Amino acid sequence: MVSIVAAVACGVDLEGTAGDGGTDDGSSGDGTAGDGGAGGDAGPDAARLPDCGASPQILEISAGGDHTCALVDGGCVYCWGSNADGELGADSGGRPAPPTLVPFVYGATHVAAGGTFGSPPQFSCATLDTGAVQCWGSNEYGQLGKGTTAAASPPYLWQPDAGKALEISLGYIHGCARFEAGVLCWGGNDVGQLGRDSITTPGAPAPISGNPDIVLLGSAEGVDHTCSVNAGIGSNLLCWGNNDAKQADPVTGSAPILTPVTRSNPADVSQVSSGNKFSCAVLNDGGTSCWGLNTSGQLGRPAAGGGQPPGAVKYPSAQTTDQIAAGLTHACSKVDDGGVWCWGSDIKGQGGQPGALSQQRPAMVPLAQAALTVTAGTAHTCALMIDHTVQCWGDNSFMQLGNGITDGATTSYMPVTVALP
């Protein structure tokens, strides 16, 4: 979850492949963006193993279901937390692990962690300086980009005929990446979260219907719906996928939205992030708006069930929001002075407020210094600090806070510092 100007935030399923008609060995199908291109299982290149030196600087972080990954300078990736599906990219016997260098990733430009709390499938992906996408972990729903559900060991490397991959964002079992030629989505598509006017799972990487002019991906994809911010101003928010809590389209019924629809409210959106049946957006004027399911106060107002319309998130004092991140049932924002505020469920400490089961209004997290970005997992939250260290708080059942502690300290309401090796 990174800083954003305009965003795509996607839902649950994640799969992809070299493309419709493509094969695991990289042979292409019809040659269109997402429907051809090269792909293949790719292990470490003996001539170019990752080496980013001692004490590398962290540039980007992404929280998944119960693991977290970080991009450091030099293009290396570290991951920590659950490793039940190989989502850390290193062999720990399936056990959770502290921050560990992903041994086969080099030249990474962005990283993303997917999945949801306490249950497979868990997976991770990175974009590379070659323009390709590399994914590892579970491929139960095709979320590694193979276009099939066949296992990928070593990890899967693919690059469709859509130019270079510029950014990537993952959901529970699907993902989207922005390429030079547009946005491709892949993976689980049981409620239309891939935006391609059909329900087909697994879905190989392919453009969303209409190939809208999305200029930047969001910080997270929702559980089973996807939202994006198009170029331009005014009504520039697009959503699709599951709509049972009005998280995609407030006008139509509860049936899945299979192709992107333009929402007029909120308008003038600069960034969006989606959680479980809800989304939150940053507006061009620095305001914050959330809509959809609100069982835990995740919309920043008193809990009131599902189908809630967009409404302003009201801070206790005037704040200008720079970035927002949605978890499963909580959300956090980074404001212009570097402060981080959270609301919604706090049952695992993900809101950073000791003694609170939920926060129905934003509460400030007691960080030691200003933050650059914030990312929200299922029940944990992490912030990239101004000195490029990382602090995390919330659930630590799978060591996803990155401080290496496993001796019964399964929850931390106070931020702890991630300890890279």
The 8 nearest C-alpha neighbors of each residue, nearest first, counted from 0:
[[1, 218, 61, 374, 60, 219, 373, 2],
 [0, 2, 218, 372, 3, 59, 60, 373],
 [1, 3, 372, 322, 0, 4, 218, 321],
 [2, 4, 5, 270, 1, 6, 217, 322],
 [3, 5, 269, 270, 215, 6, 2, 214],
 [6, 4, 270, 269, 215, 228, 3, 214],
 [217, 5, 7, 216, 228, 270, 215, 227],
 [227, 6, 8, 217, 216, 226, 228, 9],
 [9, 7, 220, 217, 219, 226, 272, 225],
 [220, 225, 10, 8, 221, 170, 224, 226],
 [221, 11, 9, 223, 222, 224, 220, 170],
 [171, 222, 10, 12, 223, 170, 172, 173],
 [172, 173, 187, 11, 13, 186, 171, 188],
 [173, 186, 172, 142, 14, 12, 174, 187],
 [186, 142, 141, 13, 15, 185, 144, 173],
 [144, 16, 14, 203, 185, 146, 204, 145],
 [145, 146, 144, 17, 15, 203, 18, 204],
 [16, 18, 38, 21, 37, 36, 145, 35],
 [19, 17, 34, 35, 21, 16, 203, 33],
 [20, 18, 34, 21, 203, 28, 35, 146],
 [19, 21, 28, 18, 22, 27, 34, 29],
 [22, 20, 27, 28, 18, 17, 19, 26],
 [21, 23, 26, 24, 25, 17, 27, 20],
 [22, 24, 25, 39, 38, 145, 21, 17],
 [25, 23, 39, 22, 26, 38, 40, 37],
 [24, 26, 38, 37, 39, 23, 22, 27],
 [27, 25, 22, 21, 24, 37, 28, 38],
 [28, 26, 35, 21, 36, 37, 25, 30],
 [27, 29, 20, 21, 35, 30, 34, 19],
 [28, 30, 35, 31, 34, 27, 20, 19],
 [29, 31, 35, 28, 34, 27, 36, 160],
 [32, 30, 34, 35, 29, 33, 160, 161],
 [33, 31, 160, 161, 34, 159, 205, 35],
 [32, 34, 205, 204, 159, 18, 35, 31],
 [35, 33, 18, 19, 31, 32, 30, 28],
 [36, 34, 30, 27, 28, 18, 31, 29],
 [37, 35, 159, 160, 27, 158, 17, 30],
 [36, 38, 25, 158, 157, 17, 159, 26],
 [37, 39, 157, 25, 17, 156, 158, 24],
 [38, 40, 24, 25, 156, 23, 155, 41],
 [41, 39, 155, 154, 153, 156, 151, 152],
 [40, 42, 154, 155, 153, 156, 39, 43],
 [41, 43, 153, 103, 154, 44, 40, 152],
 [44, 42, 103, 45, 48, 41, 102, 104],
 [43, 45, 47, 46, 48, 42, 103, 41],
 [44, 46, 47, 43, 48, 42, 103, 49],
 [45, 47, 44, 48, 43, 49, 105, 103],
 [48, 46, 44, 45, 49, 105, 43, 50],
 [47, 49, 45, 44, 50, 46, 43, 103],
 [50, 48, 105, 75, 51, 47, 104, 102],
 [51, 49, 52, 48, 75, 73, 105, 47],
 [50, 52, 73, 75, 55, 49, 53, 72],
 [51, 53, 50, 55, 54, 73, 49, 72],
 [52, 54, 55, 51, 420, 50, 56, 419],
 [55, 53, 56, 52, 419, 420, 51, 57],
 [56, 54, 53, 71, 72, 51, 52, 57],
 [55, 57, 71, 72, 387, 58, 54, 388],
 [56, 58, 71, 387, 70, 59, 388, 55],
 [57, 59, 71, 70, 56, 72, 387, 60],
 [58, 60, 70, 69, 57, 1, 61, 71],
 [61, 59, 69, 68, 0, 70, 62, 383],
 [60, 62, 0, 111, 68, 112, 67, 374],
 [63, 61, 67, 376, 375, 112, 374, 66],
 [64, 62, 112, 113, 376, 66, 65, 114],
 [115, 63, 65, 116, 114, 377, 376, 66],
 [66, 64, 116, 63, 81, 399, 80, 397],
 [67, 65, 80, 399, 63, 81, 79, 64],
 [66, 68, 62, 79, 78, 63, 61, 399],
 [69, 67, 78, 61, 77, 60, 112, 79],
 [68, 70, 60, 77, 59, 76, 78, 71],
 [69, 71, 76, 59, 58, 57, 75, 110],
 [72, 70, 57, 58, 56, 75, 74, 55],
 [73, 71, 74, 56, 55, 58, 57, 75],
 [72, 74, 51, 75, 71, 106, 50, 55],
 [73, 75, 106, 107, 72, 105, 71, 108],
 [76, 74, 105, 71, 73, 70, 49, 107],
 [77, 75, 70, 69, 101, 100, 71, 104],
 [76, 78, 100, 99, 69, 68, 101, 98],
 [79, 77, 68, 87, 98, 99, 67, 69],
 [80, 78, 98, 97, 67, 96, 66, 399],
 [79, 81, 399, 66, 398, 397, 95, 96],
 [82, 80, 95, 397, 66, 65, 83, 94],
 [81, 83, 85, 93, 95, 86, 84, 87],
 [82, 84, 93, 85, 81, 94, 86, 95],
 [85, 83, 136, 137, 86, 82, 121, 120],
 [84, 86, 136, 82, 87, 88, 83, 89],
 [85, 87, 136, 122, 82, 84, 88, 123],
 [88, 86, 78, 85, 89, 82, 79, 101],
 [87, 89, 101, 86, 85, 135, 90, 136],
 [90, 88, 87, 101, 91, 85, 102, 99],
 [89, 91, 92, 88, 93, 85, 87, 82],
 [92, 90, 93, 94, 89, 96, 82, 95],
 [91, 93, 94, 90, 82, 83, 95, 85],
 [92, 94, 83, 82, 91, 95, 85, 84],
 [93, 95, 92, 91, 82, 96, 83, 81],
 [96, 94, 81, 80, 82, 397, 398, 93],
 [95, 97, 80, 79, 94, 398, 98, 81],
 [96, 98, 79, 403, 401, 99, 80, 398],
 [99, 97, 79, 78, 419, 77, 401, 96],
 [98, 100, 77, 78, 97, 79, 101, 420],
 [99, 101, 77, 102, 76, 78, 98, 75],
 [100, 102, 88, 77, 76, 103, 104, 89],
 [103, 101, 100, 104, 49, 43, 89, 88],
 [102, 104, 43, 101, 42, 105, 48, 49],
 [105, 103, 102, 101, 75, 49, 76, 107],
 [104, 106, 49, 75, 107, 74, 103, 48],
 [105, 107, 74, 128, 127, 108, 75, 104],
 [106, 108, 127, 74, 105, 126, 109, 128],
 [107, 109, 127, 126, 128, 74, 106, 110],
 [110, 108, 126, 125, 107, 166, 70, 167],
 [109, 111, 125, 124, 70, 126, 69, 61],
 [112, 110, 61, 124, 168, 123, 169, 125],
 [113, 111, 63, 123, 61, 62, 68, 67],
 [114, 112, 63, 169, 170, 122, 171, 123],
 [115, 113, 171, 121, 64, 63, 120, 172],
 [64, 114, 116, 171, 377, 118, 65, 63],
 [117, 115, 64, 65, 377, 118, 114, 378],
 [118, 116, 115, 65, 119, 64, 81, 397],
 [119, 117, 116, 115, 120, 121, 114, 64],
 [120, 118, 121, 114, 84, 117, 115, 137],
 [119, 121, 137, 114, 118, 139, 122, 84],
 [120, 122, 114, 119, 137, 86, 84, 113],
 [121, 123, 136, 86, 113, 137, 135, 114],
 [122, 124, 112, 135, 134, 86, 113, 111],
 [125, 123, 134, 111, 133, 110, 135, 112],
 [126, 124, 110, 133, 109, 132, 107, 111],
 [125, 127, 132, 109, 108, 107, 131, 164],
 [128, 126, 107, 129, 108, 130, 106, 131],
 [127, 129, 106, 130, 107, 108, 126, 131],
 [128, 130, 127, 131, 163, 106, 126, 164],
 [163, 129, 131, 164, 128, 127, 126, 132],
 [132, 130, 158, 127, 129, 157, 164, 126],
 [133, 131, 126, 157, 156, 125, 158, 127],
 [132, 134, 156, 125, 124, 155, 126, 157],
 [135, 133, 124, 143, 155, 123, 154, 125],
 [136, 134, 154, 123, 122, 86, 88, 124],
 [137, 135, 86, 122, 85, 84, 121, 123],
 [138, 136, 84, 120, 122, 139, 121, 135],
 [137, 139, 141, 142, 140, 148, 143, 150],
 [138, 140, 148, 137, 141, 120, 142, 149],
 [141, 139, 142, 138, 187, 148, 14, 201],
 [14, 142, 140, 148, 138, 186, 147, 201],
 [14, 13, 141, 143, 186, 138, 140, 173],
 [144, 142, 134, 14, 141, 138, 15, 145],
 [15, 16, 143, 145, 14, 142, 146, 141],
 [16, 146, 144, 15, 147, 17, 143, 141],
 [16, 145, 147, 203, 15, 144, 141, 202],
 [148, 146, 145, 141, 149, 201, 16, 15],
 [147, 149, 141, 139, 138, 140, 150, 146],
 [150, 148, 147, 151, 138, 141, 139, 145],
 [149, 151, 138, 148, 152, 137, 139, 147],
 [152, 150, 154, 153, 155, 40, 149, 138],
 [153, 151, 154, 150, 40, 155, 135, 42],
 [152, 154, 42, 151, 40, 41, 155, 135],
 [155, 153, 135, 152, 151, 40, 41, 134],
 [154, 156, 40, 134, 133, 41, 39, 151],
 [157, 155, 133, 39, 38, 132, 41, 40],
 [158, 156, 38, 132, 37, 131, 17, 39],
 [157, 159, 131, 37, 36, 132, 38, 160],
 [160, 36, 158, 33, 161, 32, 35, 37],
 [159, 161, 32, 36, 162, 31, 35, 33],
 [162, 160, 32, 180, 159, 178, 179, 163],
 [161, 163, 179, 178, 160, 180, 164, 130],
 [162, 164, 130, 178, 179, 165, 131, 161],
 [165, 163, 178, 130, 177, 131, 166, 126],
 [164, 166, 178, 177, 163, 179, 126, 130],
 [167, 165, 177, 176, 164, 109, 216, 126],
 [166, 168, 176, 175, 177, 111, 216, 126],
 [167, 169, 175, 219, 111, 174, 176, 220],
 [170, 168, 174, 113, 220, 111, 173, 219],
 [169, 171, 220, 11, 10, 113, 173, 221],
 [11, 170, 172, 114, 12, 222, 113, 115],
 [12, 13, 173, 171, 11, 187, 170, 142],
 [13, 12, 174, 172, 186, 14, 187, 170],
 [173, 175, 169, 13, 184, 185, 170, 168],
 [176, 174, 184, 183, 168, 167, 185, 169],
 [177, 175, 167, 166, 183, 182, 178, 168],
 [176, 178, 182, 166, 165, 181, 164, 167],
 [179, 177, 164, 181, 180, 163, 165, 182],
 [178, 180, 162, 163, 181, 161, 164, 177],
 [181, 179, 161, 178, 162, 182, 32, 177],
 [180, 182, 178, 179, 177, 210, 183, 206],
 [181, 183, 177, 176, 206, 178, 175, 184],
 [182, 184, 206, 205, 204, 176, 175, 207],
 [185, 183, 175, 204, 193, 174, 205, 206],
 [186, 184, 15, 204, 14, 202, 203, 13],
 [14, 13, 187, 185, 173, 142, 202, 141],
 [12, 186, 188, 13, 200, 173, 201, 172],
 [187, 189, 191, 200, 192, 198, 190, 199],
 [188, 190, 198, 191, 187, 200, 199, 192],
 [191, 189, 241, 240, 188, 255, 192, 198],
 [190, 192, 240, 257, 188, 198, 193, 194],
 [191, 193, 240, 224, 188, 194, 190, 225],
 [192, 194, 191, 184, 195, 188, 185, 207],
 [195, 193, 258, 207, 257, 192, 191, 196],
 [194, 196, 208, 207, 197, 193, 258, 257],
 [197, 195, 257, 258, 194, 208, 191, 198],
 [198, 196, 195, 199, 257, 191, 194, 188],
 [197, 199, 191, 188, 189, 190, 200, 196],
 [198, 200, 188, 202, 201, 197, 189, 187],
 [201, 199, 202, 187, 188, 189, 186, 198],
 [200, 202, 186, 187, 141, 140, 14, 199],
 [201, 203, 186, 200, 185, 15, 146, 199],
 [202, 204, 15, 146, 16, 18, 185, 19],
 [205, 203, 185, 15, 33, 184, 183, 16],
 [204, 206, 33, 183, 184, 203, 34, 32],
 [207, 205, 183, 182, 210, 184, 208, 33],
 [206, 208, 194, 195, 210, 209, 183, 205],
 [209, 207, 195, 210, 194, 258, 206, 196],
 [208, 210, 211, 207, 206, 259, 258, 195],
 [209, 211, 207, 208, 206, 181, 212, 182],
 [212, 210, 209, 213, 229, 181, 208, 207],
 [211, 213, 229, 230, 214, 210, 181, 182],
 [214, 212, 229, 211, 230, 215, 228, 227],
 [213, 215, 230, 5, 212, 229, 216, 6],
 [216, 214, 6, 5, 213, 4, 217, 7],
 [217, 215, 6, 7, 166, 5, 177, 168],
 [6, 218, 216, 7, 8, 219, 271, 272],
 [217, 219, 0, 272, 1, 324, 8, 168],
 [220, 218, 8, 272, 217, 168, 273, 9],
 [9, 219, 221, 8, 170, 10, 273, 169],
 [10, 222, 220, 273, 274, 9, 224, 223],
 [11, 221, 223, 10, 275, 171, 274, 170],
 [224, 222, 10, 11, 221, 241, 192, 240],
 [223, 225, 10, 240, 192, 241, 221, 239],
 [9, 224, 226, 10, 8, 239, 238, 221],
 [227, 225, 238, 8, 7, 237, 9, 239],
 [7, 228, 226, 6, 237, 8, 236, 238],
 [227, 229, 6, 236, 5, 235, 7, 237],
 [228, 230, 213, 235, 212, 236, 227, 214],
 [229, 231, 212, 213, 214, 228, 235, 232],
 [232, 230, 229, 235, 233, 267, 234, 228],
 [231, 233, 267, 235, 234, 230, 268, 266],
 [232, 234, 267, 266, 235, 231, 263, 268],
 [235, 233, 263, 266, 236, 262, 267, 232],
 [234, 236, 229, 233, 228, 232, 267, 231],
 [235, 237, 228, 262, 261, 234, 227, 229],
 [238, 236, 261, 227, 260, 226, 259, 262],
 [239, 237, 226, 247, 259, 225, 260, 227],
 [240, 238, 259, 256, 247, 225, 224, 258],
 [241, 239, 192, 224, 191, 256, 255, 190],
 [242, 240, 255, 224, 190, 223, 243, 256],
 [241, 243, 245, 253, 247, 255, 246, 244],
 [242, 244, 253, 245, 241, 254, 246, 306],
 [245, 243, 306, 305, 291, 246, 242, 292],
 [246, 244, 306, 242, 249, 291, 248, 247],
 [245, 247, 291, 244, 277, 242, 276, 248],
 [248, 246, 238, 242, 239, 245, 240, 224],
 [247, 249, 245, 250, 251, 246, 242, 262],
 [250, 248, 245, 251, 247, 308, 246, 306],
 [249, 251, 248, 252, 245, 262, 247, 253],
 [252, 250, 249, 248, 253, 254, 245, 242],
 [253, 251, 254, 250, 242, 249, 245, 243],
 [252, 254, 243, 242, 255, 245, 251, 244],
 [253, 255, 252, 242, 256, 243, 241, 251],
 [256, 254, 241, 240, 242, 190, 257, 191],
 [257, 255, 240, 239, 258, 241, 191, 254],
 [258, 256, 196, 191, 194, 240, 255, 239],
 [259, 257, 194, 196, 256, 195, 239, 208],
 [260, 258, 239, 238, 237, 194, 261, 257],
 [261, 259, 237, 238, 262, 258, 239, 248],
 [262, 260, 237, 236, 263, 234, 259, 235],
 [261, 263, 236, 264, 237, 234, 260, 248],
 [262, 264, 234, 266, 265, 261, 236, 233],
 [265, 263, 266, 262, 309, 234, 236, 308],
 [264, 266, 263, 309, 268, 288, 267, 262],
 [265, 267, 234, 264, 233, 268, 263, 235],
 [266, 268, 233, 232, 283, 282, 234, 235],
 [267, 269, 282, 266, 283, 270, 281, 280],
 [268, 270, 5, 4, 282, 283, 281, 267],
 [271, 269, 5, 6, 281, 280, 4, 3],
 [272, 270, 280, 6, 217, 279, 8, 281],
 [271, 273, 8, 219, 324, 325, 279, 218],
 [274, 272, 278, 221, 220, 8, 325, 219],
 [273, 275, 221, 325, 327, 326, 277, 278],
 [274, 276, 222, 327, 277, 221, 328, 273],
 [277, 275, 292, 246, 291, 274, 244, 222],
 [278, 276, 291, 292, 246, 274, 275, 290],
 [277, 279, 273, 289, 272, 290, 274, 291],
 [278, 280, 289, 288, 272, 271, 273, 290],
 [281, 279, 271, 288, 270, 287, 282, 289],
 [280, 282, 287, 270, 269, 268, 286, 285],
 [283, 281, 268, 286, 285, 269, 284, 267],
 [282, 284, 269, 285, 267, 268, 281, 286],
 [283, 285, 282, 286, 319, 281, 267, 320],
 [286, 284, 319, 320, 282, 283, 281, 321],
 [285, 287, 282, 284, 281, 320, 319, 288],
 [286, 288, 281, 312, 311, 280, 282, 320],
 [287, 289, 311, 310, 280, 279, 312, 309],
 [290, 288, 279, 298, 309, 278, 310, 280],
 [289, 291, 309, 308, 307, 277, 278, 298],
 [292, 290, 277, 246, 307, 306, 244, 245],
 [293, 291, 305, 277, 276, 244, 304, 306],
 [294, 292, 304, 302, 296, 297, 295, 303],
 [293, 295, 304, 302, 296, 303, 292, 305],
 [296, 294, 343, 344, 297, 293, 302, 357],
 [295, 297, 359, 343, 302, 293, 298, 301],
 [298, 296, 343, 329, 299, 295, 293, 328],
 [299, 297, 289, 296, 300, 293, 290, 343],
 [298, 300, 360, 312, 359, 297, 296, 342],
 [299, 301, 359, 296, 298, 360, 302, 312],
 [302, 300, 359, 296, 303, 299, 360, 293],
 [303, 301, 296, 294, 293, 295, 304, 300],
 [302, 304, 293, 294, 301, 305, 307, 296],
 [305, 303, 294, 293, 292, 302, 306, 307],
 [306, 304, 292, 244, 307, 293, 291, 303],
 [305, 307, 244, 245, 291, 292, 308, 304],
 [306, 308, 291, 290, 305, 292, 309, 293],
 [309, 307, 290, 310, 291, 306, 249, 245],
 [310, 308, 290, 289, 288, 265, 307, 264],
 [311, 309, 288, 289, 308, 312, 290, 298],
 [310, 312, 288, 287, 313, 289, 309, 286],
 [313, 311, 299, 287, 288, 314, 310, 300],
 [312, 314, 311, 315, 360, 299, 361, 300],
 [313, 315, 316, 361, 317, 312, 318, 360],
 [314, 316, 313, 317, 361, 360, 362, 318],
 [317, 315, 314, 318, 313, 319, 361, 362],
 [316, 318, 314, 315, 319, 313, 286, 320],
 [319, 317, 320, 316, 334, 314, 335, 285],
 [318, 320, 285, 334, 335, 286, 321, 317],
 [319, 321, 334, 285, 322, 286, 333, 335],
 [322, 320, 334, 333, 335, 319, 285, 281],
 [323, 321, 333, 332, 320, 2, 281, 3],
 [322, 324, 332, 331, 333, 272, 281, 325],
 [323, 325, 331, 374, 272, 375, 330, 218],
 [326, 324, 330, 274, 273, 272, 375, 329],
 [327, 325, 375, 376, 377, 274, 329, 328],
 [326, 328, 377, 275, 274, 329, 325, 378],
 [329, 327, 344, 326, 297, 343, 275, 295],
 [330, 328, 343, 297, 326, 344, 342, 327],
 [329, 331, 325, 342, 326, 341, 324, 297],
 [332, 330, 341, 324, 340, 323, 342, 325],
 [333, 331, 323, 340, 339, 322, 324, 334],
 [332, 334, 339, 322, 321, 338, 320, 337],
 [335, 333, 320, 321, 319, 338, 337, 336],
 [334, 336, 337, 319, 321, 320, 333, 338],
 [337, 335, 338, 334, 369, 333, 319, 370],
 [338, 336, 369, 370, 335, 334, 333, 371],
 [337, 339, 334, 336, 333, 369, 370, 340],
 [338, 340, 333, 332, 364, 363, 334, 337],
 [339, 341, 363, 362, 332, 331, 361, 364],
 [342, 340, 331, 350, 361, 362, 330, 332],
 [341, 343, 361, 358, 330, 360, 329, 299],
 [344, 342, 297, 329, 296, 358, 295, 357],
 [343, 345, 357, 329, 295, 328, 346, 356],
 [346, 344, 357, 356, 348, 350, 349, 347],
 [345, 347, 356, 348, 344, 357, 355, 349],
 [348, 346, 394, 393, 345, 349, 410, 378],
 [347, 349, 393, 412, 345, 351, 350, 346],
 [350, 348, 393, 379, 345, 378, 351, 347],
 [351, 349, 345, 341, 348, 352, 342, 344],
 [350, 352, 412, 348, 364, 349, 413, 392],
 [351, 353, 350, 355, 412, 354, 348, 345],
 [354, 352, 412, 355, 351, 348, 413, 345],
 [353, 355, 352, 356, 348, 412, 345, 346],
 [354, 356, 357, 353, 352, 345, 358, 346],
 [357, 355, 346, 345, 344, 354, 358, 347],
 [358, 356, 344, 345, 343, 355, 295, 359],
 [359, 357, 342, 343, 360, 296, 344, 345],
 [360, 358, 296, 300, 301, 299, 343, 342],
 [359, 361, 299, 358, 342, 300, 362, 313],
 [362, 360, 342, 341, 340, 314, 299, 363],
 [363, 361, 340, 341, 342, 360, 364, 358],
 [362, 364, 340, 339, 365, 341, 361, 338],
 [363, 365, 351, 339, 340, 366, 362, 341],
 [366, 364, 363, 367, 413, 414, 351, 339],
 [367, 365, 368, 364, 414, 369, 338, 339],
 [366, 368, 365, 369, 414, 384, 390, 370],
 [369, 367, 366, 370, 384, 385, 337, 338],
 [368, 370, 337, 385, 338, 384, 371, 336],
 [369, 371, 384, 337, 385, 383, 372, 382],
 [370, 372, 384, 383, 385, 337, 369, 373],
 [373, 371, 383, 382, 370, 1, 2, 333],
 [372, 374, 382, 381, 333, 383, 324, 0],
 [373, 375, 0, 324, 381, 62, 61, 380],
 [376, 374, 380, 326, 324, 62, 325, 379],
 [377, 375, 62, 63, 326, 379, 64, 378],
 [376, 378, 327, 64, 326, 116, 115, 379],
 [379, 377, 349, 376, 394, 393, 347, 327],
 [378, 380, 393, 349, 376, 394, 392, 377],
 [379, 381, 375, 392, 391, 349, 376, 374],
 [382, 380, 391, 374, 390, 373, 392, 375],
 [383, 381, 373, 390, 389, 372, 384, 370],
 [384, 382, 389, 372, 371, 370, 387, 388],
 [383, 385, 370, 387, 388, 386, 371, 389],
 [384, 386, 370, 387, 371, 369, 383, 368],
 [385, 387, 384, 388, 383, 368, 370, 369],
 [388, 386, 384, 57, 385, 383, 56, 389],
 [387, 389, 384, 386, 383, 57, 390, 417],
 [390, 388, 383, 417, 382, 384, 416, 387],
 [389, 391, 416, 415, 382, 414, 381, 417],
 [392, 390, 381, 414, 400, 415, 380, 382],
 [393, 391, 414, 411, 380, 412, 379, 413],
 [394, 392, 349, 348, 379, 411, 347, 410],
 [393, 395, 410, 347, 379, 378, 396, 409],
 [396, 394, 409, 398, 410, 397, 399, 400],
 [395, 397, 409, 398, 394, 410, 399, 405],
 [396, 398, 80, 81, 395, 399, 95, 65],
 [399, 397, 80, 395, 400, 396, 401, 95],
 [398, 400, 80, 66, 401, 397, 395, 79],
 [401, 399, 391, 398, 395, 402, 392, 417],
 [400, 402, 417, 399, 403, 97, 398, 98],
 [403, 401, 417, 418, 404, 400, 416, 415],
 [402, 404, 97, 401, 398, 405, 418, 96],
 [403, 405, 402, 406, 408, 398, 401, 407],
 [404, 406, 407, 408, 398, 403, 409, 396],
 [407, 405, 408, 404, 409, 403, 396, 398],
 [406, 408, 409, 405, 404, 396, 410, 395],
 [409, 407, 406, 410, 405, 404, 395, 411],
 [408, 410, 395, 396, 407, 394, 411, 405],
 [411, 409, 394, 395, 393, 408, 347, 348],
 [410, 412, 393, 413, 392, 348, 394, 409],
 [413, 411, 348, 351, 353, 393, 392, 352],
 [412, 414, 411, 392, 351, 415, 365, 353],
 [415, 413, 392, 391, 390, 412, 366, 416],
 [416, 414, 390, 391, 392, 413, 417, 402],
 [415, 417, 390, 389, 402, 418, 391, 414],
 [418, 416, 401, 402, 389, 390, 419, 415],
 [417, 419, 402, 401, 416, 420, 98, 403],
 [418, 420, 98, 417, 99, 54, 77, 401],
 [419, 418, 98, 99, 54, 53, 100, 97]]
